Amino acid sequence: MLLGIGVGYIFRKKNLSFISKVITVLIWILLFVLGLEVGSNPQIVSNLGKLGVDAILITVGALLGSITLAALLWKFVNKSKVE
């Protein structure tokens, strides 16, 4: 990471607009390799149903918590504006 910061600092005045495309391609490659790893692991594949249910429960819990806290914050912010 420090090497990347250093290289970025050195090339900060250069036009590096292509970097975002390179990063996108690298992310797709990483996701593909992750999919290969998950698909080739028999333990993960055999427990995919349970993992899916766990993922849905975590997602719903995080979503409900975010909505609840955002609503409370909205009420708190709007209450202090009225006073």
Phi, psi and omega per residue, in radians:
M1 nan -0.765 3.112
L2 -1.098 -0.633 3.096
L3 -1.102 -0.742 3.098
G4 -1.089 -0.715 3.096
I5 -1.102 -0.768 3.133
G6 -1.087 -0.795 3.126
V7 -1.130 -0.707 3.087
G8 -1.077 -0.677 3.124
Y9 -1.154 -0.720 -3.140
I10 -1.134 -0.734 -3.078
F11 -1.698 0.367 -3.042
R12 -1.109 -0.434 -3.116
K13 -1.666 -0.015 3.117
K14 -1.528 2.704 3.086
N15 -1.446 1.811 -3.116
L16 -1.987 0.766 -3.078
S17 -1.164 -0.356 3.140
F18 -1.306 -0.226 -3.063
I19 -1.055 -0.668 -3.125
S20 -1.096 -0.621 3.097
K21 -1.204 -0.693 3.111
V22 -1.104 -0.762 3.133
I23 -1.094 -0.738 3.120
T24 -1.060 -0.792 3.126
V25 -1.098 -0.747 3.127
L26 -1.117 -0.664 3.095
I27 -1.121 -0.737 3.105
W28 -1.090 -0.704 3.105
I29 -1.119 -0.759 3.110
L30 -1.082 -0.737 3.110
L31 -1.121 -0.682 3.109
F32 -1.111 -0.789 3.132
V33 -1.131 -0.670 3.070
L34 -1.084 -0.733 3.079
G35 -1.075 -0.695 3.084
L36 -1.086 -0.754 -3.139
E37 -1.120 -0.774 -3.141
V38 -1.157 -0.770 -3.121
G39 -1.163 -0.472 -3.119
S40 -1.567 -0.072 3.140
N41 -1.655 1.880 -3.075
P42 -1.107 -0.536 3.137
Q43 -1.152 -0.739 3.126
I44 -1.197 -0.772 -3.108
V45 -1.099 -0.692 -3.122
S46 -1.234 -0.446 3.129
N47 -1.793 0.310 -3.055
L48 -1.075 -0.644 3.113
G49 -1.080 -0.821 3.129
K50 -1.161 -0.717 3.116
L51 -1.104 -0.637 3.109
G52 -1.136 -0.738 3.108
V53 -1.123 -0.765 3.105
D54 -1.059 -0.737 -3.136
A55 -1.121 -0.698 3.118
I56 -1.152 -0.744 3.131
L57 -1.100 -0.742 3.109
I58 -1.121 -0.747 -3.133
T59 -1.104 -0.807 -3.136
V60 -1.127 -0.732 3.113
G61 -1.090 -0.754 3.121
A62 -1.146 -0.697 3.136
L63 -1.138 -0.816 3.129
L64 -1.125 -0.702 3.097
G65 -1.116 -0.728 3.124
S66 -1.135 -0.769 3.128
I67 -1.108 -0.772 -3.123
T68 -1.099 -0.857 -3.124
L69 -1.188 -0.598 3.087
A70 -1.153 -0.698 3.107
A71 -1.134 -0.742 3.095
L72 -1.109 -0.740 3.110
L73 -1.122 -0.714 3.111
W74 -1.046 -0.796 3.118
K75 -1.102 -0.739 -3.138
F76 -1.114 -0.772 -3.124
V77 -1.166 -0.769 -3.119
N78 -1.223 -0.575 3.116
K79 -1.125 -0.743 -3.110
S80 -1.243 -0.396 3.081
K81 -1.307 -0.606 -3.101
V82 -1.220 -0.646 -3.059
E83 -1.273 nan nan
